């Protein structure tokens, strides 16, 4: 009996040491495969696309508390005002009929002359934000301010001609660029909203292109050569208003009734703005070495003067660096 009891106990202990039924055994990894990362370990960073050595990123590089100053000279070499054309006198109507009114006159030019130059002060605040101060030169001018991005794009502030010229000499491409790459500037040389309801557009052409033509090495820095080619043309017809008749029309006024049925007369009007320029930007230093260009604008007929968002006539622009920034003004910005 004791032998039989001992045999039963031994068999029971052996059964307890066996692995539970259904347990999975780990599968060995193939040779060369890396082990899985431990739980909680950081995942490896995603692979970044390789940098194209033929492209560069153009950015303004400003240190906090160390503003960069440029002076832009504007030298007129053409007409100081848009071209005028003679208008035919309105045709005389018969007695009792209203006369045709001539096209509305263009708005008068501002009493103050356009600035002869601008001083730009680029500053970086301790917060990292970029600020722009614009100091125009001339009579009755006031300082203007704005906010810009690291590439010189005007984010806030500045209006009209002041904004367009600042964009022309300060704005850089958004993406990396290489030789023969092109991009556009955030300029508006002709404002369509200022044309008025009597202006009907018949032609609208726009070309806005900046091209990196060369990327060279000069000492310890790269020099990016940029060329500017901007064009805006706008043409249309300005409708003349008719004055109301002084007395009711008579039965023998059939000829004038036919003329009225054909619609009011119109006058051709057009404007054109061309901008060319060339600049050398130091990639490592993050600033211009040289920049110069030309703005040529003209208009014909009763084209609204305030629709031109550049200086009238032909103006040569030359940008030069200044060693120090002028003191901040307390005057209000231009409206």
C-alpha positions as CSV (number, residue, x, y, z in Angstrom):
1,X,0.0,0.0,0.0
2,X,2.8,2.4,0.8
3,X,4.4,1.7,-2.5
4,X,1.2,2.4,-4.4
5,X,0.6,5.6,-2.5
6,X,4.2,6.9,-3.2
7,X,3.7,6.2,-6.9
8,X,0.5,8.3,-7.0
9,X,2.2,11.2,-5.3
10,X,5.2,11.1,-7.7
11,X,2.9,11.2,-10.7
12,X,1.0,14.2,-9.3
13,X,4.2,16.2,-8.8
14,X,5.3,15.4,-12.4
15,X,2.0,16.7,-13.8
16,X,2.3,20.0,-11.9
17,X,5.7,20.7,-13.5
18,X,4.5,20.4,-17.1
19,X,3.8,23.6,-19.2
20,X,0.2,24.6,-19.5
21,X,-1.5,23.4,-22.6
22,X,-1.9,26.0,-25.4
23,X,1.1,28.2,-24.3
24,X,2.9,29.8,-27.4
25,X,6.7,29.6,-27.6
26,X,8.6,32.7,-28.9
27,X,9.7,32.5,-32.6
28,X,13.3,33.1,-33.2
29,X,14.1,36.3,-35.3
30,X,15.7,35.8,-38.7
31,X,19.5,36.5,-38.8
32,X,20.3,40.2,-39.3
33,X,17.0,41.5,-38.0
34,X,17.3,44.1,-35.3
35,X,15.4,43.6,-32.0
36,X,12.3,45.6,-31.4
37,X,12.7,48.8,-29.2
38,X,12.0,48.4,-25.6
39,X,8.5,49.6,-24.4
40,X,8.5,53.4,-23.9
41,X,11.6,54.0,-26.0
42,X,11.4,57.0,-28.4
43,X,10.7,56.1,-32.0
44,X,13.5,56.9,-34.5
45,X,13.2,60.2,-36.3
46,X,11.7,60.1,-39.8
47,X,14.3,60.4,-42.6
48,X,14.6,64.0,-44.0
49,X,14.8,64.5,-47.7
50,X,18.3,65.3,-48.9
51,X,19.2,69.0,-49.2
52,X,19.7,70.1,-52.8
53,X,23.2,71.6,-52.9
54,X,22.3,73.7,-55.9
55,X,19.6,75.7,-54.0
56,X,19.8,78.3,-51.2
57,X,17.3,79.7,-48.7
58,X,17.3,83.5,-48.8
59,X,16.4,85.1,-45.5
60,X,17.1,88.3,-43.6
61,X,19.4,87.6,-40.7
62,X,18.9,90.1,-37.9
63,X,20.2,90.0,-34.4
64,X,18.1,91.4,-31.6
65,X,19.0,94.9,-30.8
66,X,21.1,95.3,-34.0
67,X,18.9,96.9,-36.7
68,X,19.9,96.9,-40.3
69,X,19.4,100.2,-42.3
70,X,19.1,100.9,-46.0
71,X,18.6,104.1,-47.9
72,X,16.6,104.0,-51.2
73,X,17.2,106.9,-53.5
74,X,14.4,107.8,-56.1
75,X,15.7,109.7,-59.0
76,X,13.2,110.9,-61.6
77,X,14.3,110.7,-65.2
78,X,10.9,111.1,-67.0
79,X,7.6,112.9,-66.9
80,X,6.5,113.7,-63.3
81,X,2.8,113.0,-64.1
82,X,0.8,110.6,-66.2
83,X,0.3,111.5,-69.8
84,X,-2.8,113.5,-70.6
85,X,-4.7,113.4,-73.9
86,X,-7.0,116.1,-75.3
87,X,-10.7,115.4,-75.1
88,X,-13.2,116.4,-77.7
89,X,-15.8,118.8,-76.6
90,X,-19.3,117.3,-76.1
91,X,-21.6,117.4,-79.1
92,X,-24.3,120.1,-78.8
93,X,-27.8,118.8,-78.5
94,X,-31.0,120.4,-79.8
95,X,-33.0,122.8,-77.8
96,X,-34.8,121.1,-75.0
97,X,-32.3,118.1,-74.9
98,X,-29.6,117.6,-72.4
99,X,-26.0,117.7,-73.4
100,X,-23.6,114.8,-73.0
101,X,-21.3,115.3,-70.1
102,X,-17.6,114.6,-70.7
103,X,-15.9,111.7,-68.9
104,X,-15.3,112.4,-65.2
105,X,-12.0,114.1,-64.6
106,X,-9.2,112.3,-63.0
107,X,-8.7,112.9,-59.2
108,X,-6.3,115.7,-58.5
109,X,-2.8,114.7,-57.6
110,X,-1.9,115.0,-53.9
111,X,-0.8,118.5,-52.9
112,X,2.5,117.0,-51.4
113,X,5.2,115.8,-53.8
114,X,6.2,112.2,-53.8
115,X,9.2,111.4,-51.5
116,X,12.7,111.6,-53.1
117,X,13.8,108.6,-51.1
118,X,13.1,106.2,-48.3
119,X,15.1,104.9,-45.3
120,X,14.3,101.4,-44.2
121,X,15.2,100.1,-40.7
122,X,14.8,96.4,-40.2
123,X,14.7,95.3,-36.6
124,X,14.3,92.1,-34.7
125,X,12.6,92.2,-31.3
126,X,13.6,90.0,-28.3
127,X,10.4,88.0,-29.1
128,X,11.8,87.1,-32.5
129,X,9.3,89.3,-34.4
130,X,10.6,91.4,-37.3
131,X,9.6,95.0,-37.5
132,X,10.1,97.6,-40.3
133,X,10.3,101.3,-40.0
134,X,9.9,103.4,-43.2
135,X,11.1,107.0,-43.2
136,X,10.2,108.9,-46.4
137,X,12.2,112.0,-47.4
138,X,10.4,115.1,-48.6
139,X,8.0,117.8,-47.5
140,X,5.1,116.8,-45.2
141,X,6.2,113.2,-44.9
142,X,5.8,111.1,-41.8
143,X,7.4,107.8,-40.6
144,X,5.5,104.6,-41.3
145,X,5.8,101.2,-39.6
146,X,4.9,97.6,-40.4
147,X,5.5,94.0,-39.5
148,X,7.3,91.6,-41.8
149,X,8.4,88.0,-41.9
150,X,11.9,86.6,-41.9
151,X,11.9,86.7,-45.7
152,X,10.8,90.4,-45.9
153,X,7.1,89.8,-46.7
154,X,5.1,92.7,-45.3
155,X,2.6,91.1,-42.9
156,X,0.9,94.2,-41.5
157,X,1.0,98.0,-42.0
158,X,2.2,100.1,-45.0
159,X,-0.2,100.9,-47.9
160,X,-0.2,101.7,-51.6
161,X,3.0,103.0,-53.1
162,X,4.9,102.7,-49.8
163,X,4.0,99.0,-49.5
164,X,4.8,98.2,-53.1
165,X,8.3,99.7,-53.1
166,X,9.1,98.1,-49.7
167,X,8.0,94.7,-51.2
168,X,10.2,95.3,-54.2
169,X,13.4,95.9,-52.3
170,X,12.9,93.7,-49.3
171,X,10.8,90.6,-50.2
172,X,12.6,87.3,-50.7
173,X,11.4,83.9,-52.1
174,X,9.4,81.6,-49.8
175,X,11.1,78.3,-50.8
176,X,14.8,77.5,-51.5
177,X,15.8,78.6,-55.0
178,X,18.6,77.8,-57.4
179,X,19.8,79.2,-60.7
180,X,16.9,79.9,-63.2
181,X,14.2,79.5,-60.5
182,X,11.5,82.1,-60.6
183,X,8.9,83.4,-58.1
184,X,6.4,86.3,-57.7
185,X,6.3,89.3,-55.4
186,X,3.3,90.4,-53.3
187,X,2.8,93.7,-55.2
188,X,-0.3,95.4,-56.6
189,X,0.8,98.0,-59.1
190,X,-2.6,98.9,-60.5
191,X,-5.6,98.9,-58.1
192,X,-8.8,97.8,-59.9
193,X,-11.0,98.9,-57.0
194,X,-10.1,102.5,-57.7
195,X,-11.4,102.5,-61.3
196,X,-15.0,103.3,-60.4
197,X,-18.3,102.0,-61.9
198,X,-17.9,104.0,-65.2
199,X,-14.8,102.1,-66.2
200,X,-15.2,98.9,-68.3
201,X,-12.0,96.8,-68.5
202,X,-11.1,95.5,-72.0
203,X,-7.5,94.4,-71.4
204,X,-5.7,93.2,-68.3
205,X,-2.2,91.8,-68.6
206,X,0.1,91.1,-65.6
207,X,3.6,89.7,-65.4
208,X,5.3,89.3,-62.0
209,X,8.6,87.5,-62.1
210,X,11.8,87.5,-60.1
211,X,14.6,85.1,-61.3
212,X,17.8,83.8,-59.6
213,X,20.2,84.1,-62.5
214,X,23.4,83.2,-60.8
215,X,24.8,81.7,-57.6
216,X,28.5,82.4,-57.1
217,X,31.1,82.3,-54.3
218,X,32.8,85.4,-53.1
219,X,35.2,84.9,-50.2
220,X,33.3,83.2,-47.4
221,X,29.9,83.9,-48.7
222,X,27.6,83.0,-51.5
223,X,26.1,85.7,-53.8
224,X,22.7,85.2,-55.2
225,X,22.0,87.4,-58.3
226,X,18.3,88.3,-58.7
227,X,16.7,90.0,-61.7
228,X,13.2,91.6,-61.6
229,X,10.7,91.8,-64.5
230,X,7.3,93.1,-63.6
231,X,4.6,94.4,-65.9
232,X,0.9,95.5,-65.5
233,X,-1.2,96.8,-68.3
234,X,-4.8,97.8,-67.9
235,X,-7.1,99.3,-70.6
236,X,-10.7,100.0,-70.9
237,X,-13.5,102.5,-71.7
238,X,-14.9,105.3,-69.5
239,X,-18.6,105.9,-70.0
240,X,-19.8,109.5,-70.2
241,X,-22.8,110.5,-68.3
242,X,-25.7,112.4,-70.0
243,X,-27.2,115.5,-68.4
244,X,-31.0,115.3,-67.8
245,X,-33.1,117.1,-70.5
246,X,-34.1,120.7,-69.6
247,X,-37.6,120.3,-71.2
248,X,-39.5,117.2,-72.4
249,X,-38.5,115.8,-75.8
250,X,-40.4,116.9,-78.9
251,X,-41.8,114.7,-81.7
252,X,-39.2,115.9,-84.2
253,X,-36.3,114.8,-82.0
254,X,-36.1,111.3,-83.6
255,X,-32.4,111.6,-84.5
256,X,-31.4,112.3,-81.0
257,X,-33.6,109.5,-79.7
258,X,-31.7,107.1,-82.0
259,X,-28.4,108.4,-80.6
260,X,-29.6,107.9,-77.1
261,X,-30.8,104.4,-77.9
262,X,-27.3,103.5,-79.1
263,X,-26.0,104.1,-75.6
264,X,-23.8,106.9,-74.0
265,X,-20.4,107.6,-75.6
266,X,-17.2,106.2,-74.1
267,X,-13.6,107.3,-74.0
268,X,-10.6,105.0,-74.1
269,X,-8.3,105.0,-71.0
270,X,-5.3,102.9,-70.2
271,X,-2.3,102.6,-67.9
272,X,1.0,100.7,-67.9
273,X,3.6,100.0,-65.2
274,X,7.0,98.3,-66.0
275,X,9.6,97.5,-63.3
276,X,13.1,96.1,-64.0
277,X,15.8,95.6,-61.5
278,X,18.8,93.6,-60.4
279,X,20.2,92.8,-56.9
280,X,23.0,90.8,-55.3
281,X,22.1,89.1,-52.0
282,X,24.6,87.7,-49.6
283,X,23.3,84.3,-48.5
284,X,25.3,83.8,-45.4
285,X,25.2,87.4,-44.1
286,X,21.5,87.7,-45.0
287,X,21.4,91.1,-46.6
288,X,21.8,93.0,-49.9
289,X,25.2,93.8,-51.3
290,X,23.7,95.8,-54.2
291,X,20.2,96.5,-55.5
292,X,19.0,98.9,-58.3
293,X,16.0,99.1,-60.5
294,X,13.7,101.3,-62.6
295,X,9.9,102.0,-62.4
296,X,8.2,103.4,-65.5
297,X,4.5,104.2,-65.4
298,X,2.2,106.0,-67.8
299,X,-1.5,106.5,-68.5
300,X,-3.7,107.8,-71.2
301,X,-7.2,109.2,-71.2
302,X,-9.3,109.7,-68.1
303,X,-7.6,106.9,-66.2
304,X,-8.0,107.4,-62.4
305,X,-4.7,108.7,-60.9
306,X,-5.3,106.9,-57.6
307,X,-5.3,103.5,-59.3
308,X,-1.6,103.8,-60.0
309,X,0.2,102.3,-57.0
310,X,3.7,103.4,-58.0
311,X,5.4,106.8,-58.5
312,X,4.3,108.5,-61.7
313,X,6.7,108.9,-64.6
314,X,10.1,107.1,-64.8
315,X,12.0,106.7,-61.5
316,X,15.4,105.1,-60.9
317,X,15.9,103.3,-57.6
318,X,19.2,102.7,-55.9
319,X,19.5,100.9,-52.6
320,X,22.6,101.4,-50.3
321,X,23.4,100.2,-46.8
322,X,23.7,102.7,-43.9
323,X,25.8,102.2,-40.8
324,X,23.3,103.5,-38.3
325,X,19.6,103.8,-37.9
326,X,17.9,107.2,-37.4
327,X,16.1,107.7,-34.1
328,X,12.5,106.5,-33.9
329,X,9.9,109.2,-34.7
330,X,6.8,110.0,-32.6
331,X,4.7,111.1,-35.6
332,X,1.7,109.0,-36.6
333,X,2.0,106.7,-39.6
334,X,0.8,107.8,-43.0
335,X,-2.8,107.1,-43.8
